[in-house]
């Protein structure tokens, strides 16, 4: 049975009452809503984020670099509570005018500068430290292709399937079916690729895996959007499940998934990260 037909008005107008989850922060405008400066730590990199799939991409990258011995990749990670609208504070808007996490300030040189959008941050760090992004033209192109593939698919999974299946104020058959189909197609693309190679860009682990893992892994473990794992039959994607299990065992990944996490058991939370000592007593 199809949903009742909605007739759009001639001119759309914002209505805070139909915003679904978090209506207080979802608005059709950008910019500063309150004056508040960002904290600054002592390390070369200052990360302002939250342990959502997009945020986890970057903390995994930092921890992987540190795991390889790149001491210059030490960073301070500060929580930005997007549920409370902290992404619209003046300090954060100054480093990301799009008001989305994560955002990074590189203070390693004479002049601090910002990098926003998770894909841009991954590329910046990969090039700066010479890791996880091949220099061979063909391998580099493959890596960047799978990285930007994730950037394009993320909105379908999160703002599409996740929103209408788990967060929308009403369940709409068409919307759920449309985005469930697309999410399964995305998993099928990844599964077929991973049947050809160990990792997404080939035999080597790269920023393409770091970008895709935080979005695909929660579906395989059942830790996202309620019962989405069963609803989407995620177990049928054998190669994606194989890939997730391998990446999950990496020490840098285990640490990176905890940073800026403010939910779950106490030993799974780490609102801020300032040194390796912060992981003591944590579930890694």
Rosetta blueprint (number, residue, H / E / L):
1 X L
2 X L
3 X L
4 X L
5 X L
6 X L
7 X L
8 X L
9 X L
10 X L
11 X L
12 X L
13 X L
14 X L
15 X L
16 X H
17 X H
18 X H
19 X L
20 X L
21 X L
22 X L
23 X L
24 X L
25 X L
26 X L
27 X L
28 X L
29 X L
30 X L
31 X L
32 X L
33 X L
34 X E
35 X L
36 X L
37 X L
38 X L
39 X L
40 X L
41 X L
42 X L
43 X L
44 X L
45 X E
46 X E
47 X E
48 X E
49 X E
50 X L
51 X L
52 X L
53 X H
54 X H
55 X H
56 X H
57 X H
58 X H
59 X H
60 X H
61 X H
62 X H
63 X H
64 X H
65 X H
66 X H
67 X H
68 X L
69 X L
70 X L
71 X H
72 X H
73 X H
74 X L
75 X E
76 X E
77 X E
78 X E
79 X E
80 X L
81 X L
82 X H
83 X H
84 X H
85 X L
86 X H
87 X H
88 X H
89 X E
90 X H
91 X H
92 X H
93 X H
94 X H
95 X H
96 X L
97 X L
98 X L
99 X L
100 X L
101 X L
102 X L
103 X E
104 X E
105 X E
106 X E
107 X L
108 X L
109 X L
110 X L
111 X L
112 X L
113 X E
114 X E
115 X E
116 X E
117 X L
118 X H
119 X H
120 X H
121 X H
122 X H
123 X H
124 X H
125 X H
126 X H
127 X H
128 X H
129 X H
130 X L
131 X L
132 X L
133 X L
134 X L
135 X L
136 X L
137 X H
138 X H
139 X H
140 X H
141 X H
142 X H
143 X H
144 X H
145 X H
146 X H
147 X H
148 X H
149 X H
150 X H
151 X H
152 X H
153 X H
154 X H
155 X H
156 X H
157 X H
158 X H
159 X H
160 X H
161 X H
162 X H
163 X H
164 X H
165 X H
166 X H
167 X H
168 X L
169 X L
170 X L
171 X L
172 X L
173 X H
174 X H
175 X H
176 X H
177 X H
178 X H
179 X H
180 X H
181 X H
182 X H
183 X H
184 X H
185 X H
186 X H
187 X H
188 X H
189 X H
190 X H
191 X H
192 X H
193 X H
194 X H
195 X L
196 X L
197 X L
198 X L
199 X E
200 X L
201 X L
202 X E
203 X L
204 X L
205 X L
206 X L
207 X H
208 X H
209 X H
210 X H
211 X H
212 X H
213 X H
214 X H
215 X H
216 X H
217 X H
218 X H
219 X H
220 X H
221 X H
222 X L
223 X L
224 X L
225 X L
226 X L
227 X L
228 X H
229 X H
230 X H
231 X H
232 X L
233 X L
234 X H
235 X H
236 X H
237 X L
238 X H
239 X H
240 X H
241 X H
242 X H
243 X H
244 X H
245 X H
246 X H
247 X H
248 X H
249 X L
250 X L
251 X H
252 X H
253 X H
254 X H
255 X H
256 X H
257 X L
258 X L
259 X L
260 X L
261 X E
262 X L
263 X L
264 X L
265 X L
266 X H
267 X H
268 X H
269 X L
270 X E
271 X L
272 X L
273 X E
274 X L
275 X L
276 X H
277 X H
278 X H
279 X H
280 X L
281 X L
282 X L
283 X L
284 X L
